[in-house]
Amino acid sequence: MSEQPPLVASADPEVEHLAAVLRRRREELADAEAVRIGDGAVAHELITRIWVGVEVPGVLCHASADPLRLQAAPGPVTCRRCRARRSGDSGDQVPGQTSLEL
């Protein structure tokens, strides 16, 4: 594995450490079909976001901003917001998720 260049020439070592942790997290989740947030049961669609020039993992529905809480989930995406954002349609009710009446 090649070493990543620093974000900026005079970057703070703490910033470089955080960037390295986020890069590693993205690599760990690279093959995941979906991700859970913490111990949650809902499987979200995994996407890549840019944070301070570093590609980090995220979820399509923006339910979590912390990439370190994401864990690979077996099976397909079950999050209604993720599925709706991908297809543009709200789709069917997912078992275990409450449908809100607006």
GUKOLPA-529669 format. One line per 4 residues: for each residue x, y, z of N, C-alpha, C, O, CB. Coordinates in nm, 3 decimals. Last residue first. Glycine has a CB too. Layout:
% GUKOLPA-529669
X:Y:Z:X:Y:Z:X:Y:Z:X:Y:Z:X:Y:Z ~ ... $
END
This chain:
% GUKOLPA-529669
-4.776:1.248:0.701:-4.750:1.393:0.699:-4.873:1.470:0.669:-4.869:1.593:0.665:-4.644:1.428:0.600 ~ -4.708:0.964:0.882:-4.811:1.033:0.805:-4.785:1.182:0.814:-4.775:1.236:0.924:-4.953:0.997:0.855 ~ -4.436:0.745:0.863:-4.493:0.864:0.923:-4.593:0.927:0.828:-4.567:0.941:0.709:-4.383:0.965:0.959 ~ -4.384:0.410:0.926:-4.418:0.505:0.823:-4.485:0.624:0.889:-4.580:0.607:0.965:-4.511:0.442:0.715 $
-4.117:0.253:1.090:-4.248:0.315:1.101:-4.269:0.416:0.988:-4.181:0.497:0.960:-4.264:0.382:1.237 ~ -3.962:-0.051:1.020:-3.954:0.094:1.015:-4.096:0.151:1.011:-4.182:0.103:0.938:-3.873:0.140:0.891 ~ -4.019:-0.321:1.021:-3.940:-0.269:1.131:-3.923:-0.118:1.129:-3.875:-0.062:1.227:-3.807:-0.334:1.131 ~ -4.019:-0.365:0.671:-4.052:-0.420:0.802:-3.959:-0.365:0.910:-3.837:-0.361:0.893:-4.044:-0.574:0.799 $
-4.077:-0.081:0.473:-3.976:-0.178:0.514:-4.015:-0.232:0.651:-4.042:-0.153:0.742:-3.833:-0.114:0.517 ~ -4.319:-0.011:0.229:-4.284:-0.006:0.370:-4.182:-0.116:0.401:-4.200:-0.231:0.360:-4.410:-0.021:0.458 ~ -4.196:0.070:-0.103:-4.280:-0.001:-0.008:-4.231:0.018:0.134:-4.116:0.057:0.157:-4.284:-0.148:-0.042 ~ -4.120:0.402:-0.237:-4.120:0.256:-0.231:-4.213:0.198:-0.127:-4.297:0.268:-0.070:-3.982:0.207:-0.205 $
-4.065:0.665:-0.298:-4.064:0.627:-0.157:-4.071:0.476:-0.138:-4.032:0.426:-0.032:-4.180:0.692:-0.086 ~ -3.831:0.735:-0.558:-3.964:0.689:-0.520:-3.960:0.643:-0.374:-3.859:0.587:-0.332:-4.014:0.574:-0.614 ~ -3.575:0.776:-0.630:-3.666:0.889:-0.650:-3.809:0.856:-0.614:-3.900:0.936:-0.636:-3.660:0.934:-0.793 ~ -3.379:0.589:-0.583:-3.475:0.563:-0.690:-3.564:0.681:-0.723:-3.623:0.687:-0.831:-3.561:0.446:-0.653 $
-3.219:0.704:-0.384:-3.155:0.637:-0.498:-3.253:0.625:-0.614:-3.217:0.648:-0.729:-3.103:0.498:-0.457 ~ -3.401:0.802:-0.203:-3.308:0.895:-0.266:-3.241:0.833:-0.388:-3.210:0.903:-0.484:-3.202:0.940:-0.166 ~ -3.529:0.565:-0.127:-3.605:0.670:-0.197:-3.511:0.767:-0.267:-3.540:0.810:-0.379:-3.695:0.745:-0.098 ~ -3.322:0.428:0.005:-3.383:0.370:-0.116:-3.459:0.474:-0.195:-3.454:0.474:-0.318:-3.477:0.255:-0.077 $
-3.272:0.606:0.217:-3.166:0.571:0.122:-3.225:0.518:-0.008:-3.184:0.558:-0.117:-3.070:0.467:0.182 ~ -3.524:0.601:0.342:-3.472:0.727:0.286:-3.361:0.700:0.186:-3.356:0.763:0.080:-3.420:0.818:0.399 ~ -3.547:0.332:0.422:-3.642:0.389:0.326:-3.590:0.517:0.263:-3.609:0.540:0.144:-3.775:0.416:0.394 ~ -3.301:0.092:0.451:-3.341:0.228:0.489:-3.430:0.288:0.382:-3.393:0.294:0.265:-3.216:0.317:0.513 $
-3.199:-0.143:0.360:-3.338:-0.145:0.407:-3.388:-0.006:0.447:-3.506:0.010:0.475:-3.351:-0.240:0.525 ~ -2.983:-0.292:0.126:-3.022:-0.167:0.194:-3.168:-0.176:0.233:-3.253:-0.211:0.151:-2.996:-0.043:0.102 ~ -2.917:-0.651:0.177:-2.944:-0.529:0.100:-2.977:-0.408:0.189:-2.995:-0.422:0.309:-3.059:-0.554:0.003 ~ -2.654:-0.823:0.366:-2.783:-0.807:0.298:-2.800:-0.671:0.233:-2.709:-0.588:0.234:-2.894:-0.830:0.394 $
-2.477:-0.714:0.655:-2.507:-0.816:0.555:-2.642:-0.786:0.490:-2.731:-0.729:0.552:-2.509:-0.957:0.619 ~ -2.290:-0.416:0.695:-2.415:-0.489:0.722:-2.436:-0.594:0.614:-2.417:-0.567:0.496:-2.537:-0.391:0.729 ~ -2.014:-0.261:0.853:-2.066:-0.336:0.739:-2.190:-0.415:0.781:-2.193:-0.473:0.889:-1.957:-0.430:0.681 ~ -2.073:0.036:1.035:-2.028:-0.103:1.034:-2.090:-0.173:0.914:-2.205:-0.147:0.878:-2.066:-0.176:1.168 $
-1.998:0.365:1.146:-2.051:0.277:1.043:-1.988:0.139:1.049:-1.867:0.125:1.068:-2.028:0.337:0.905 ~ -1.873:0.534:1.319:-1.984:0.455:1.373:-2.039:0.355:1.272:-2.117:0.267:1.309:-2.096:0.546:1.418 ~ -1.694:0.679:1.171:-1.639:0.577:1.260:-1.748:0.492:1.324:-1.717:0.386:1.380:-1.555:0.644:1.369 ~ -1.832:0.876:1.036:-1.795:0.755:0.962:-1.738:0.645:1.051:-1.734:0.528:1.011:-1.694:0.789:0.856 $
-2.092:1.060:1.138:-1.970:1.002:1.194:-1.933:0.873:1.122:-1.997:0.771:1.144:-1.987:0.975:1.345 ~ -2.334:1.143:1.059:-2.222:1.219:1.005:-2.089:1.160:1.050:-1.983:1.205:1.005:-2.231:1.367:1.047 ~ -2.620:0.967:0.965:-2.504:0.974:1.053:-2.394:1.051:0.984:-2.364:1.029:0.867:-2.455:0.833:1.093 ~ -2.815:1.005:0.777:-2.858:0.972:0.913:-2.743:0.976:1.012:-2.766:0.988:1.133:-2.922:0.834:0.915 $
-2.795:1.061:0.504:-2.737:1.156:0.600:-2.781:1.129:0.744:-2.782:1.221:0.825:-2.776:1.298:0.562 ~ -2.863:0.874:0.315:-2.972:0.948:0.378:-2.925:1.051:0.480:-3.007:1.123:0.536:-3.066:0.851:0.446 ~ -2.618:0.751:0.243:-2.691:0.833:0.146:-2.797:0.922:0.211:-2.818:1.034:0.166:-2.757:0.743:0.044 ~ -2.345:0.772:0.468:-2.470:0.707:0.427:-2.551:0.804:0.342:-2.551:0.925:0.367:-2.552:0.661:0.551 $
-1.987:0.741:0.412:-2.106:0.806:0.466:-2.228:0.728:0.422:-2.218:0.630:0.349:-2.115:0.954:0.419 ~ -1.627:0.740:0.428:-1.756:0.673:0.408:-1.869:0.752:0.471:-1.850:0.821:0.571:-1.752:0.531:0.465 ~ -1.419:0.990:0.267:-1.464:0.920:0.387:-1.598:0.851:0.358:-1.674:0.897:0.273:-1.478:1.017:0.507 ~ -1.142:1.129:0.119:-1.264:1.054:0.092:-1.298:0.971:0.215:-1.217:0.892:0.263:-1.247:0.963:-0.034 $
-1.025:1.449:0.205:-1.012:1.305:0.228:-1.144:1.238:0.196:-1.249:1.285:0.241:-0.968:1.275:0.374 ~ -1.060:1.724:0.197:-0.978:1.662:0.094:-0.960:1.512:0.106:-0.886:1.453:0.027:-0.848:1.724:0.093 ~ -1.234:1.761:0.411:-1.102:1.822:0.413:-1.008:1.752:0.315:-0.892:1.725:0.345:-1.043:1.817:0.556 ~ -1.416:1.505:0.293:-1.400:1.585:0.414:-1.256:1.633:0.417:-1.164:1.551:0.425:-1.437:1.504:0.544 $
-1.642:1.376:0.069:-1.512:1.440:0.080:-1.512:1.527:0.206:-1.600:1.611:0.222:-1.478:1.525:-0.047 ~ -1.797:1.050:0.075:-1.802:1.196:0.088:-1.659:1.249:0.094:-1.566:1.173:0.122:-1.884:1.239:0.215 ~ -1.948:0.771:-0.067:-1.823:0.836:-0.031:-1.844:0.986:-0.031:-1.902:1.043:-0.124:-1.709:0.797:-0.128 ~ -2.199:0.550:0.074:-2.148:0.641:-0.028:-2.014:0.697:0.019:-1.973:0.674:0.133:-2.250:0.756:-0.056 $
-2.415:0.282:0.140:-2.283:0.341:0.162:-2.244:0.429:0.044:-2.254:0.388:-0.071:-2.178:0.231:0.185 ~ -2.740:0.274:0.259:-2.654:0.270:0.141:-2.525:0.346:0.170:-2.527:0.459:0.218:-2.727:0.329:0.017 ~ -2.808:0.091:0.566:-2.806:0.212:0.484:-2.715:0.193:0.364:-2.625:0.109:0.365:-2.760:0.332:0.567 ~ -3.017:-0.110:0.751:-2.900:-0.111:0.662:-2.911:0.007:0.566:-3.010:0.021:0.494:-2.890:-0.246:0.583 $
-3.112:-0.110:1.090:-3.139:-0.061:0.955:-3.010:-0.058:0.873:-2.907:-0.010:0.921:-3.204:0.080:0.960 ~ -3.036:-0.168:1.345:-3.080:-0.281:1.262:-3.102:-0.240:1.117:-3.109:-0.326:1.029:-3.208:-0.340:1.318 ~ -2.746:-0.038:1.521:-2.878:-0.028:1.460:-2.908:-0.147:1.369:-2.818:-0.216:1.322:-2.889:0.099:1.381 ~ -2.510:-0.004:1.652:-2.576:-0.135:1.666:-2.715:-0.136:1.604:-2.793:-0.227:1.631:-2.585:-0.173:1.812 $
-2.377:0.218:1.415:-2.364:0.159:1.549:-2.425:0.020:1.551:-2.396:-0.063:1.465:-2.431:0.249:1.655 ~ -2.551:0.185:1.135:-2.499:0.291:1.220:-2.497:0.238:1.362:-2.602:0.215:1.422:-2.584:0.422:1.208 ~ -2.454:-0.041:0.874:-2.539:-0.008:0.989:-2.472:0.108:1.062:-2.351:0.127:1.053:-2.560:-0.133:1.084 ~ -2.437:-0.058:0.515:-2.377:-0.035:0.647:-2.485:-0.007:0.750:-2.593:0.044:0.718:-2.277:0.081:0.641 $
-2.393:-0.275:0.228:-2.469:-0.177:0.305:-2.398:-0.161:0.440:-2.311:-0.241:0.475:-2.620:-0.221:0.324 ~ -2.186:-0.409:0.112:-2.306:-0.386:0.031:-2.392:-0.277:0.095:-2.456:-0.198:0.026:-2.387:-0.516:0.014 ~ -1.839:-0.339:0.139:-1.969:-0.356:0.205:-2.083:-0.325:0.108:-2.077:-0.229:0.032:-1.979:-0.265:0.329 ~ -1.585:-0.293:0.050:-1.657:-0.405:-0.010:-1.796:-0.426:0.048:-1.865:-0.521:0.011:-1.577:-0.531:0.006 $
-1.499:-0.070:0.206:-1.501:-0.063:0.059:-1.584:-0.173:-0.005:-1.649:-0.149:-0.107:-1.361:-0.069:0.006 ~ -1.454:-0.050:0.474:-1.594:-0.062:0.430:-1.608:-0.070:0.278:-1.720:-0.077:0.227:-1.674:0.056:0.481 ~ -1.180:-0.020:0.494:-1.244:-0.132:0.564:-1.386:-0.156:0.513:-1.432:-0.270:0.509:-1.247:-0.105:0.714 ~ -1.140:0.221:0.355:-1.087:0.095:0.298:-1.154:-0.026:0.362:-1.183:-0.124:0.294:-0.935:0.087:0.318 $
-1.255:0.396:0.540:-1.312:0.384:0.405:-1.266:0.255:0.339:-1.346:0.187:0.275:-1.271:0.504:0.318 ~ -1.077:0.365:0.751:-1.218:0.326:0.769:-1.285:0.307:0.633:-1.361:0.212:0.613:-1.295:0.433:0.852 ~ -0.845:0.474:0.640:-0.847:0.332:0.675:-0.991:0.283:0.690:-1.024:0.173:0.647:-0.767:0.306:0.805 ~ -0.924:0.741:0.621:-0.888:0.666:0.500:-0.897:0.516:0.526:-0.950:0.440:0.444:-0.745:0.704:0.452 $
-0.956:0.799:0.894:-1.072:0.804:0.804:-1.046:0.731:0.672:-1.135:0.666:0.618:-1.111:0.949:0.775 ~ -0.693:0.775:0.984:-0.797:0.690:1.042:-0.918:0.685:0.949:-0.975:0.578:0.928:-0.839:0.742:1.183 ~ -0.572:0.981:0.835:-0.529:0.842:0.815:-0.634:0.744:0.869:-0.661:0.642:0.806:-0.393:0.817:0.884 ~ -0.700:1.204:0.946:-0.716:1.175:0.803:-0.677:1.030:0.774:-0.744:0.964:0.695:-0.631:1.272:0.718 $
-0.603:1.189:1.207:-0.746:1.173:1.183:-0.771:1.138:1.036:-0.855:1.053:1.005:-0.823:1.301:1.222 ~ -0.328:1.240:1.154:-0.370:1.114:1.217:-0.518:1.087:1.190:-0.555:0.975:1.154:-0.343:1.117:1.370 ~ -0.341:1.498:1.048:-0.292:1.389:0.965:-0.333:1.254:1.021:-0.368:1.163:0.946:-0.140:1.397:0.951 ~ -0.427:1.632:1.276:-0.513:1.632:1.158:-0.471:1.518:1.066:-0.557:1.448:1.011:-0.505:1.769:1.083 $
-0.204:1.591:1.440:-0.335:1.539:1.483:-0.432:1.532:1.365:-0.511:1.439:1.355:-0.394:1.626:1.596 ~ 0.001:1.729:1.304:0.005:1.582:1.315:-0.128:1.521:1.358:-0.160:1.409:1.317:0.113:1.542:1.413 ~ -0.101:1.981:1.076:-0.089:1.941:1.215:-0.086:1.789:1.222:-0.165:1.725:1.153:-0.205:1.999:1.300 ~ 0.073:2.045:0.771:-0.045:1.998:0.844:-0.009:1.957:0.986:0.099:1.904:1.012:-0.112:1.881:0.770 $
0.224:2.179:0.574:0.253:2.200:0.716:0.136:2.155:0.803:0.103:2.223:0.901:0.286:2.348:0.742 ~ 0.121:2.092:0.322:0.263:2.079:0.353:0.293:2.092:0.502:0.380:2.022:0.553:0.342:2.183:0.278 ~ -0.180:1.899:0.361:-0.111:2.023:0.325:0.032:2.011:0.375:0.060:1.928:0.461:-0.182:2.150:0.387 ~ -0.212:1.621:0.378:-0.318:1.706:0.325:-0.262:1.840:0.279:-0.294:1.887:0.170:-0.428:1.728:0.431 $
0.061:1.409:0.268:-0.006:1.493:0.368:-0.111:1.581:0.301:-0.101:1.612:0.182:0.096:1.580:0.444 ~ -0.004:1.113:0.069:0.066:1.239:0.092:-0.008:1.320:0.198:-0.128:1.301:0.217:0.078:1.321:-0.039 ~ -0.008:0.776:0.181:-0.083:0.891:0.134:-0.003:1.018:0.160:0.059:1.030:0.266:-0.222:0.897:0.202 ~ 0.195:0.510:0.066:0.167:0.606:0.172:0.097:0.728:0.113:0.137:0.778:0.007:0.296:0.647:0.245 $
0.062:0.219:-0.087:0.142:0.340:-0.093:0.099:0.437:0.016:-0.018:0.443:0.054:0.130:0.407:-0.232 ~ 0.086:-0.118:0.000:0.000:0.000:0.000:0.089:0.123:0.000:0.183:0.131:0.079:-0.097:0.001:0.123 $
END
